């Protein structure tokens, strides 16, 4: 019987400084487990020397493979490219910045060997992490779980192990807004959680700016929840009821109490509020229309320019 193969998928964009350290830590974490493994680094359109570093690592270690995307398609599509190319009996996804420590991977493997098919790494925030990052992260996951009814807790990032059966189910999803954190929970199967203490980026700068985090959150919520659209309906009903009640109050006050409503301030305030709600809901509707517009075009979710290294046996990768 062939030995089990573990694939480690790492999306990387402009990470030339940190990739050698990542390779060392992955090797140090996995060699004691006795598993054969491959390290798949997906170059997401880097503009620095990331591609050259991947080539050097592949030349030194045949377990390293590189997938070089034609341009930057984004973190989630880089993960998807790695998942579709992975040949392992299980696949671990992990970021390149070492905030998700490779030393925690054996803990995921232990739970997988116990029969769990999805093992989520759950981040325990580093004491040095900023208050803003910790707070916004916690609120996003709570909001996402509430709106989508998909169980997701704070700290459940893209550090997880998935069994081959789960990987096949995940890559079968064809939507353009690929949101792995939601899909990995949505598919079901036997799931477990392993807490880990996050690290801090030692070199380079984070590519996940506040603007990108907001866009990521909006895409995730609109991909898995129609609650904002239903909220528009309920707000419309509520404002209609409030308007009718206020109109009845003004009429009764005028005709029965002979007390006309003074001034225009309340009218202007109400009109401004209603217009604000209206434009907000038009914006929500526009987000969903934009998703439909992108989805119906059926463009490829990513394009591979070239590959580095030779695959290590196993089934043919999905295309």
MINU-291664 format. One line per field, with one value per residue: x, y, z of N, C-alpha, C in turn; residue in three letters; residue number from 1. Coordinates in steps of 0.2 Angstrom, whole numbers, always signed. Layout:
REM residues N
n.px	c(X ...)
n.py	c(Y ...)
n.pz	c(Z ...)
ca.px	c(X ...)
ca.py	c(Y ...)
ca.pz	c(Z ...)
c.px	c(X ...)
c.py	c(Y ...)
c.pz	c(Z ...)
type	c(ALA ...)
seq	c(NUM ...)
//
This chain:
REM residues 319
n.px	c(+4 +3 +11 +4 +0 +3 -3 +3 -3 +1 -3 +5 +10 +21 +31 +45 +55 +51 +48 +59 +61 +48 +48 +58 +52 +40 +46 +53 +42 +34 +42 +45 +33 +32 +25 +24 +26 +21 +25 +16 +17 +9 +11 +4 +4 +16 +27 +39 +54 +48 +44 +57 +63 +54 +58 +71 +70 +63 +72 +81 +74 +64 +51 +45 +34 +29 +16 +13 +3 -5 -7 -11 -24 -30 -31 -40 -42 -30 -28 -38 -32 -21 -27 -34 -23 -17 -12 -13 -18 -23 -25 -17 -20 -12 -6 +7 +14 +18 +11 +2 +7 +18 +21 +10 +4 +5 -4 -16 -15 -16 -29 -35 -31 -38 -51 -58 -63 -62 -52 -51 -40 -40 -37 -29 -27 -12 -3 +3 -4 -14 -27 -38 -37 -40 -53 -61 -60 -66 -79 -83 -84 -94 -104 -105 -108 -121 -129 -127 -130 -121 -110 -97 -83 -74 -57 -56 -48 -40 -32 -32 -35 -40 -48 -46 -58 -66 -59 -61 -75 -75 -68 -77 -86 -92 -94 -90 -87 -77 -76 -67 -67 -81 -86 -79 -85 -98 -99 -100 -97 -86 -81 -68 -60 -44 -36 -23 -9 -7 +7 +18 +20 +37 +45 +44 +28 +11 -1 -14 -24 -34 -44 -44 -48 -61 -68 -66 -74 -87 -88 -88 -100 -110 -109 -114 -126 -143 -148 -146 -154 -167 -168 -170 -183 -190 -186 -192 -206 -207 -204 -214 -225 -222 -222 -236 -242 -237 -242 -256 -256 -252 -263 -275 -271 -272 -285 -294 -288 -285 -272 -260 -246 -230 -217 -204 -194 -195 -200 -191 -180 -185 -187 -174 -169 -176 -172 -158 -159 -165 -155 -145 -150 -152 -138 -135 -143 -136 -124 -127 -132 -121 -113 -121 -119 -105 -105 -112 -104 -95 -81 -64 -58 -45 -29 -15 +1 +14 +22 +32 +43 +41 +27 +22 +17 +2 -16 -21 -21 -35 -43)
n.py	c(-6 +11 +24 +38 +54 +71 +86 +103 +118 +134 +151 +165 +181 +193 +188 +185 +187 +179 +166 +156 +154 +149 +137 +130 +129 +122 +110 +106 +104 +93 +82 +74 +68 +57 +57 +57 +72 +86 +103 +116 +130 +144 +157 +172 +182 +189 +204 +205 +195 +183 +172 +168 +163 +153 +144 +142 +135 +124 +118 +114 +106 +93 +91 +103 +112 +124 +135 +147 +160 +170 +183 +194 +186 +185 +181 +170 +164 +160 +150 +141 +137 +130 +120 +113 +108 +100 +84 +76 +64 +71 +89 +103 +120 +135 +151 +162 +170 +166 +169 +160 +146 +134 +124 +120 +111 +97 +94 +96 +85 +74 +75 +72 +59 +53 +52 +63 +74 +87 +99 +112 +125 +136 +152 +159 +175 +183 +192 +203 +208 +220 +230 +234 +225 +213 +215 +218 +207 +197 +202 +201 +187 +183 +190 +185 +171 +173 +179 +170 +157 +148 +138 +147 +152 +165 +168 +158 +155 +153 +142 +126 +108 +97 +82 +71 +68 +79 +89 +87 +89 +103 +109 +107 +116 +130 +143 +161 +170 +163 +158 +151 +149 +149 +139 +128 +125 +124 +112 +102 +86 +77 +87 +96 +106 +114 +124 +137 +146 +162 +169 +183 +193 +192 +197 +209 +216 +216 +211 +212 +224 +237 +241 +230 +220 +224 +223 +209 +204 +209 +202 +189 +188 +192 +181 +170 +174 +180 +189 +203 +207 +203 +211 +224 +223 +221 +233 +242 +239 +242 +256 +261 +258 +266 +279 +280 +279 +291 +300 +298 +302 +316 +321 +318 +326 +339 +340 +337 +342 +354 +359 +363 +355 +362 +370 +365 +356 +343 +337 +338 +331 +318 +316 +316 +305 +295 +295 +292 +279 +273 +274 +267 +254 +253 +252 +240 +231 +233 +227 +213 +212 +215 +204 +194 +198 +196 +183 +177 +178 +169 +168 +161 +157 +159 +160 +150 +153 +146 +131 +125 +113 +95 +85 +74 +60 +50 +55 +62 +80 +91 +100)
n.pz	c(+0 -4 +3 +13 +6 +9 +5 +5 +3 -2 -4 -11 -12 -17 -8 -6 +4 +15 +11 +11 +25 +28 +21 +28 +40 +37 +33 +45 +53 +47 +43 +55 +56 +48 +36 +18 +9 -1 -5 -11 -18 -23 -34 -34 -45 -41 -40 -36 -31 -29 -38 -42 -30 -27 -38 -34 -22 -26 -34 -25 -16 -20 -16 -17 -26 -39 -43 -55 -57 -70 -68 -53 -46 -34 -16 -13 -25 -28 -18 -23 -35 -30 -23 -33 -40 -31 -25 -14 -1 +9 +11 +17 +19 +21 +25 +19 +28 +40 +51 +54 +61 +54 +63 +69 +61 +63 +73 +67 +58 +67 +72 +59 +57 +67 +61 +57 +44 +40 +47 +56 +59 +73 +77 +90 +96 +94 +107 +103 +92 +84 +91 +83 +72 +79 +84 +73 +66 +75 +75 +62 +59 +68 +63 +50 +53 +58 +48 +37 +43 +44 +53 +60 +68 +77 +72 +64 +51 +35 +37 +38 +37 +25 +20 +6 +0 +4 -2 -15 -16 -13 -23 -33 -33 -42 -42 -45 -35 -25 -9 +2 +16 +20 +11 +15 +28 +24 +16 +25 +32 +43 +56 +64 +77 +80 +91 +90 +93 +86 +76 +73 +58 +52 +43 +29 +22 +27 +15 +16 +16 +25 +16 +7 +16 +20 +7 +5 +16 +12 +0 +5 +13 +4 -4 +3 +9 +8 +16 +17 +6 +10 +21 +15 +11 +23 +30 +21 +23 +37 +37 +29 +38 +49 +42 +39 +51 +57 +48 +51 +64 +63 +56 +64 +75 +69 +64 +75 +86 +82 +80 +71 +63 +67 +58 +46 +49 +54 +43 +33 +39 +40 +26 +22 +29 +24 +10 +12 +17 +6 -4 +2 +1 -12 -15 -9 -17 -29 -26 -27 -40 -47 -43 -50 -63 -65 -63 -73 -84 -84 -84 -83 -67 -63 -71 -76 -78 -79 -72 -59 -55 -52 -51 -37 -40 -37 -40 -56 -57 -55 -68)
ca.px	c(+0 +7 +11 +0 +4 +0 -1 +3 -4 +3 -4 +10 +11 +27 +34 +52 +59 +49 +47 +64 +59 +42 +50 +62 +47 +36 +50 +54 +36 +31 +47 +44 +26 +32 +21 +26 +22 +23 +23 +14 +17 +5 +13 -2 +6 +20 +31 +46 +57 +45 +45 +64 +63 +51 +62 +77 +67 +61 +79 +85 +70 +60 +45 +42 +31 +26 +11 +14 -3 -3 -7 -14 -31 -32 -29 -45 -41 -23 -29 -41 -27 -17 -32 -35 -17 -14 -13 -12 -24 -26 -22 -17 -20 -9 -3 +14 +17 +20 +6 -1 +13 +18 +22 +3 +1 +5 -10 -21 -14 -18 -36 -37 -30 -44 -57 -61 -61 -60 -49 -50 -35 -43 -32 -29 -23 -5 -4 +5 -9 -18 -34 -42 -37 -43 -60 -65 -60 -71 -86 -85 -86 -100 -109 -106 -112 -128 -132 -127 -132 -115 -106 -90 -81 -69 -51 -56 -46 -39 -28 -36 -33 -46 -47 -46 -65 -68 -56 -65 -81 -74 -66 -83 -90 -90 -96 -85 -85 -75 -75 -65 -69 -88 -87 -76 -90 -104 -99 -101 -92 -84 -76 -65 -56 -38 -33 -16 -7 -4 +13 +18 +25 +43 +48 +39 +22 +5 -5 -21 -25 -41 -48 -45 -52 -68 -70 -66 -80 -93 -89 -90 -107 -115 -109 -118 -132 -147 -152 -147 -160 -173 -168 -173 -190 -192 -185 -198 -212 -206 -204 -221 -230 -220 -225 -243 -244 -235 -247 -262 -255 -253 -270 -279 -269 -274 -292 -297 -286 -284 -265 -256 -239 -226 -211 -202 -188 -196 -202 -184 -176 -188 -185 -166 -168 -178 -167 -152 -161 -166 -148 -141 -153 -150 -131 -135 -145 -131 -119 -130 -132 -114 -111 -124 -115 -98 -106 -115 -99 -91 -73 -59 -57 -38 -25 -9 +6 +18 +23 +39 +44 +37 +22 +24 +13 -5 -21 -20 -24 -41 -42)
ca.py	c(+0 +17 +29 +43 +60 +77 +92 +109 +124 +141 +156 +169 +187 +197 +185 +183 +187 +175 +159 +152 +152 +145 +131 +127 +127 +116 +103 +104 +101 +87 +76 +69 +64 +51 +57 +60 +78 +91 +110 +119 +138 +148 +164 +176 +188 +193 +208 +205 +189 +177 +167 +165 +160 +146 +140 +139 +130 +117 +115 +111 +101 +90 +91 +109 +114 +131 +137 +154 +163 +174 +189 +193 +184 +186 +176 +164 +160 +156 +144 +136 +134 +125 +114 +109 +104 +95 +76 +72 +61 +77 +95 +109 +127 +140 +158 +162 +175 +163 +171 +153 +143 +127 +119 +118 +106 +90 +94 +95 +78 +70 +75 +69 +52 +51 +51 +70 +75 +94 +101 +119 +129 +142 +157 +163 +181 +185 +198 +209 +210 +226 +230 +235 +218 +207 +217 +218 +199 +194 +204 +199 +180 +183 +193 +180 +166 +175 +180 +164 +151 +143 +139 +149 +156 +170 +165 +152 +158 +148 +137 +120 +102 +94 +76 +71 +68 +86 +94 +86 +92 +110 +112 +106 +123 +133 +151 +165 +172 +158 +160 +145 +149 +148 +133 +122 +124 +122 +106 +97 +80 +77 +93 +97 +112 +114 +130 +138 +153 +165 +172 +189 +193 +194 +201 +211 +220 +212 +212 +212 +231 +238 +241 +223 +216 +226 +220 +202 +203 +210 +196 +183 +189 +191 +174 +165 +176 +185 +192 +210 +209 +203 +217 +229 +222 +223 +240 +246 +238 +246 +263 +262 +258 +272 +285 +280 +281 +298 +304 +298 +307 +323 +322 +319 +332 +345 +341 +336 +346 +361 +360 +361 +353 +368 +370 +360 +352 +336 +334 +338 +326 +312 +315 +315 +299 +290 +295 +288 +272 +271 +274 +261 +248 +252 +249 +232 +228 +233 +222 +207 +213 +215 +197 +190 +201 +193 +175 +174 +179 +162 +168 +157 +161 +160 +157 +148 +155 +141 +128 +124 +107 +89 +82 +68 +54 +52 +56 +68 +86 +93 +106)
ca.pz	c(+0 -5 +9 +12 +4 +12 +1 +9 -2 +1 -8 -10 -17 -15 -1 -7 +10 +20 +9 +13 +32 +28 +19 +33 +46 +35 +33 +52 +56 +44 +43 +60 +56 +43 +30 +12 +8 -6 -4 -17 -17 -28 -35 -36 -48 -38 -44 -33 -33 -27 -43 -42 -24 -28 -42 -30 -17 -30 -36 -19 -13 -25 -13 -18 -33 -39 -48 -56 -60 -75 -64 -47 -46 -27 -11 -13 -31 -27 -14 -27 -40 -27 -21 -39 -42 -25 -26 -8 +2 +13 +9 +21 +17 +26 +23 +18 +32 +46 +57 +55 +62 +52 +69 +72 +56 +66 +77 +62 +56 +72 +71 +53 +58 +71 +57 +55 +37 +40 +53 +56 +64 +76 +79 +97 +94 +97 +111 +99 +87 +85 +94 +77 +69 +83 +85 +67 +64 +79 +73 +55 +59 +71 +58 +44 +55 +60 +42 +33 +46 +43 +59 +59 +74 +77 +72 +59 +44 +29 +40 +39 +34 +22 +17 -1 -2 +5 -7 -22 -15 -13 -30 -38 -33 -49 -42 -46 -29 -21 -2 +5 +23 +20 +8 +19 +33 +21 +14 +30 +33 +50 +57 +71 +78 +84 +92 +89 +95 +80 +76 +70 +52 +54 +37 +24 +24 +25 +8 +17 +19 +27 +10 +5 +21 +19 +1 +7 +20 +8 -5 +9 +16 -1 -7 +7 +12 +5 +21 +16 +2 +14 +26 +12 +11 +30 +31 +17 +27 +43 +35 +27 +44 +52 +39 +39 +58 +58 +45 +55 +70 +61 +54 +70 +79 +65 +63 +81 +91 +79 +82 +65 +64 +65 +55 +41 +51 +55 +36 +30 +42 +38 +19 +21 +32 +19 +5 +15 +17 -1 -8 +5 -1 -19 -15 -7 -23 -34 -25 -29 -47 -49 -43 -55 -69 -65 -63 -80 -90 -84 -86 -79 -61 -63 -77 -74 -84 -79 -66 -57 -51 -54 -46 -33 -40 -35 -45 -60 -54 -58 -73)
c.px	c(+4 +6 +7 +4 +0 +2 -2 +2 -3 +2 +2 +10 +16 +30 +41 +56 +57 +48 +52 +63 +53 +44 +53 +57 +42 +40 +51 +48 +33 +36 +46 +37 +26 +28 +25 +22 +25 +21 +22 +13 +14 +7 +7 +0 +11 +25 +38 +49 +54 +45 +52 +65 +60 +55 +68 +75 +66 +67 +82 +81 +64 +52 +41 +40 +29 +21 +11 +7 -1 -3 -10 -21 -34 -31 -34 -44 -35 -24 -33 -36 -23 -21 -33 -29 -14 -16 -13 -19 -27 -22 -23 -16 -17 -6 +4 +18 +19 +16 +3 +5 +13 +19 +15 +0 +0 -2 -16 -21 -17 -25 -39 -36 -35 -50 -60 -58 -60 -58 -47 -45 -39 -38 -34 -24 -17 -6 -2 +1 -13 -25 -39 -43 -41 -51 -64 -65 -66 -78 -88 -87 -92 -106 -111 -110 -119 -132 -133 -130 -127 -111 -99 -89 -75 -62 -51 -55 -45 -33 -32 -33 -40 -44 -48 -54 -68 -65 -59 -72 -81 -73 -72 -87 -88 -92 -89 -82 -83 -73 -73 -68 -76 -89 -85 -81 -96 -105 -101 -96 -91 -79 -74 -61 -50 -36 -26 -15 -4 +3 +12 +22 +31 +47 +42 +33 +16 +2 -12 -23 -32 -46 -50 -49 -60 -71 -71 -73 -86 -94 -91 -97 -112 -115 -113 -124 -136 -151 -152 -152 -166 -174 -171 -180 -193 -192 -191 -204 -212 -207 -211 -226 -228 -223 -232 -245 -242 -240 -254 -262 -256 -260 -275 -277 -272 -282 -296 -295 -284 -277 -261 -249 -234 -220 -210 -196 -189 -197 -195 -180 -179 -187 -178 -165 -170 -174 -161 -153 -161 -159 -144 -144 -152 -143 -131 -137 -140 -126 -121 -130 -125 -111 -114 -120 -109 -99 -108 -110 -95 -84 -70 -58 -49 -35 -18 -4 +11 +19 +30 +39 +40 +33 +24 +19 +6 -10 -19 -24 -30 -39 -48)
c.py	c(+6 +21 +35 +50 +66 +82 +98 +115 +130 +146 +162 +175 +192 +195 +182 +182 +181 +168 +155 +149 +148 +138 +127 +125 +122 +110 +101 +101 +95 +81 +72 +65 +58 +51 +60 +67 +82 +98 +113 +126 +141 +155 +168 +182 +192 +198 +209 +198 +183 +171 +164 +161 +153 +141 +137 +134 +123 +114 +111 +105 +99 +90 +98 +110 +121 +131 +145 +156 +169 +182 +188 +192 +185 +180 +169 +160 +157 +150 +139 +133 +129 +119 +110 +105 +99 +88 +73 +69 +66 +83 +100 +115 +131 +146 +158 +166 +173 +165 +164 +148 +136 +122 +116 +112 +99 +89 +93 +88 +73 +69 +71 +61 +49 +50 +58 +72 +83 +96 +108 +122 +135 +146 +159 +169 +181 +191 +204 +211 +216 +225 +230 +228 +213 +209 +216 +210 +196 +195 +202 +191 +179 +185 +188 +174 +167 +176 +174 +158 +146 +144 +141 +154 +160 +166 +159 +155 +152 +144 +131 +114 +99 +87 +76 +72 +75 +90 +93 +89 +100 +112 +110 +112 +127 +141 +155 +168 +166 +160 +153 +144 +147 +141 +127 +120 +121 +115 +100 +92 +81 +82 +93 +104 +111 +121 +131 +145 +156 +168 +179 +189 +196 +198 +203 +214 +216 +215 +213 +219 +231 +238 +234 +219 +218 +223 +212 +200 +204 +204 +190 +183 +188 +185 +169 +167 +181 +189 +200 +212 +208 +209 +223 +229 +224 +230 +244 +245 +242 +254 +265 +263 +264 +278 +285 +282 +288 +302 +304 +303 +314 +325 +323 +325 +339 +346 +340 +340 +353 +363 +358 +360 +359 +366 +364 +355 +345 +333 +333 +332 +319 +310 +313 +307 +293 +289 +291 +281 +269 +270 +268 +255 +247 +250 +242 +229 +228 +228 +215 +207 +212 +207 +193 +192 +197 +185 +173 +175 +172 +163 +164 +161 +162 +157 +156 +149 +149 +137 +126 +117 +101 +87 +75 +62 +56 +53 +62 +74 +88 +99 +110)
c.pz	c(+0 +1 +8 +10 +6 +7 +5 +3 +1 -4 -6 -15 -14 -8 -2 -1 +15 +18 +11 +21 +32 +26 +24 +39 +44 +35 +40 +55 +53 +43 +49 +60 +52 +37 +24 +11 +2 -4 -10 -15 -24 -29 -38 -39 -45 -42 -41 -35 -31 -31 -43 -36 -24 -32 -38 -25 -21 -32 -31 -16 -18 -23 -15 -25 -33 -45 -49 -60 -65 -73 -57 -47 -39 -23 -12 -19 -31 -23 -19 -32 -36 -25 -27 -42 -37 -27 -20 -5 +7 +11 +15 +18 +22 +22 +23 +24 +39 +52 +59 +55 +59 +57 +71 +67 +59 +70 +73 +59 +61 +72 +65 +54 +63 +68 +55 +48 +36 +47 +53 +61 +66 +79 +86 +96 +98 +101 +108 +94 +89 +87 +88 +74 +73 +83 +79 +65 +68 +76 +66 +55 +63 +66 +52 +47 +56 +53 +37 +36 +45 +49 +58 +65 +73 +77 +67 +52 +39 +31 +42 +35 +31 +19 +10 -3 -1 +0 -14 -21 -15 -20 -35 -38 -39 -48 -43 -40 -24 -14 +2 +12 +24 +17 +12 +25 +30 +19 +19 +32 +41 +51 +64 +71 +82 +85 +92 +91 +89 +81 +73 +64 +54 +49 +32 +27 +22 +19 +10 +21 +21 +22 +8 +10 +21 +13 +2 +11 +16 +3 -1 +11 +10 -5 -4 +10 +8 +10 +20 +11 +5 +19 +22 +12 +18 +32 +27 +21 +33 +42 +33 +33 +48 +49 +39 +46 +60 +54 +48 +61 +69 +59 +60 +74 +75 +65 +70 +86 +89 +81 +76 +67 +62 +62 +49 +43 +51 +48 +33 +33 +40 +30 +18 +24 +27 +13 +6 +14 +10 -5 -5 +2 -9 -20 -14 -14 -28 -33 -28 -37 -50 -48 -48 -62 -70 -66 -70 -85 -90 -86 -81 -73 -60 -69 -74 -80 -84 -73 -65 -53 -54 -49 -43 -34 -38 -41 -50 -57 -59 -63 -73)
type	c(UNK UNK UNK UNK UNK UNK UNK UNK UNK UNK UNK UNK UNK UNK UNK UNK UNK UNK UNK UNK UNK UNK UNK UNK UNK UNK UNK UNK UNK UNK UNK UNK UNK UNK UNK UNK UNK UNK UNK UNK UNK UNK UNK UNK UNK UNK UNK UNK UNK UNK UNK UNK UNK UNK UNK UNK UNK UNK UNK UNK UNK UNK UNK UNK UNK UNK UNK UNK UNK UNK UNK UNK UNK UNK UNK UNK UNK UNK UNK UNK UNK UNK UNK UNK UNK UNK UNK UNK UNK UNK UNK UNK UNK UNK UNK UNK UNK UNK UNK UNK UNK UNK UNK UNK UNK UNK UNK UNK UNK UNK UNK UNK UNK UNK UNK UNK UNK UNK UNK UNK UNK UNK UNK UNK UNK UNK UNK UNK UNK UNK UNK UNK UNK UNK UNK UNK UNK UNK UNK UNK UNK UNK UNK UNK UNK UNK UNK UNK UNK UNK UNK UNK UNK UNK UNK UNK UNK UNK UNK UNK UNK UNK UNK UNK UNK UNK UNK UNK UNK UNK UNK UNK UNK UNK UNK UNK UNK UNK UNK UNK UNK UNK UNK UNK UNK UNK UNK UNK UNK UNK UNK UNK UNK UNK UNK UNK UNK UNK UNK UNK UNK UNK UNK UNK UNK UNK UNK UNK UNK UNK UNK UNK UNK UNK UNK UNK UNK UNK UNK UNK UNK UNK UNK UNK UNK UNK UNK UNK UNK UNK UNK UNK UNK UNK UNK UNK UNK UNK UNK UNK UNK UNK UNK UNK UNK UNK UNK UNK UNK UNK UNK UNK UNK UNK UNK UNK UNK UNK UNK UNK UNK UNK UNK UNK UNK UNK UNK UNK UNK UNK UNK UNK UNK UNK UNK UNK UNK UNK UNK UNK UNK UNK UNK UNK UNK UNK UNK UNK UNK UNK UNK UNK UNK UNK UNK UNK UNK UNK UNK UNK UNK UNK UNK UNK UNK UNK UNK UNK UNK UNK UNK UNK UNK UNK UNK UNK UNK UNK UNK)
seq	c(1 2 3 4 5 6 7 8 9 10 11 12 13 14 15 16 17 18 19 20 21 22 23 24 25 26 27 28 29 30 31 32 33 34 35 36 37 38 39 40 41 42 43 44 45 46 47 48 49 50 51 52 53 54 55 56 57 58 59 60 61 62 63 64 65 66 67 68 69 70 71 72 73 74 75 76 77 78 79 80 81 82 83 84 85 86 87 88 89 90 91 92 93 94 95 96 97 98 99 100 101 102 103 104 105 106 107 108 109 110 111 112 113 114 115 116 117 118 119 120 121 122 123 124 125 126 127 128 129 130 131 132 133 134 135 136 137 138 139 140 141 142 143 144 145 146 147 148 149 150 151 152 153 154 155 156 157 158 159 160 161 162 163 164 165 166 167 168 169 170 171 172 173 174 175 176 177 178 179 180 181 182 183 184 185 186 187 188 189 190 191 192 193 194 195 196 197 198 199 200 201 202 203 204 205 206 207 208 209 210 211 212 213 214 215 216 217 218 219 220 221 222 223 224 225 226 227 228 229 230 231 232 233 234 235 236 237 238 239 240 241 242 243 244 245 246 247 248 249 250 251 252 253 254 255 256 257 258 259 260 261 262 263 264 265 266 267 268 269 270 271 272 273 274 275 276 277 278 279 280 281 282 283 284 285 286 287 288 289 290 291 292 293 294 295 296 297 298 299 300 301 302 303 304 305 306 307 308 309 310 311 312 313 314 315 316 317 318 319)
//
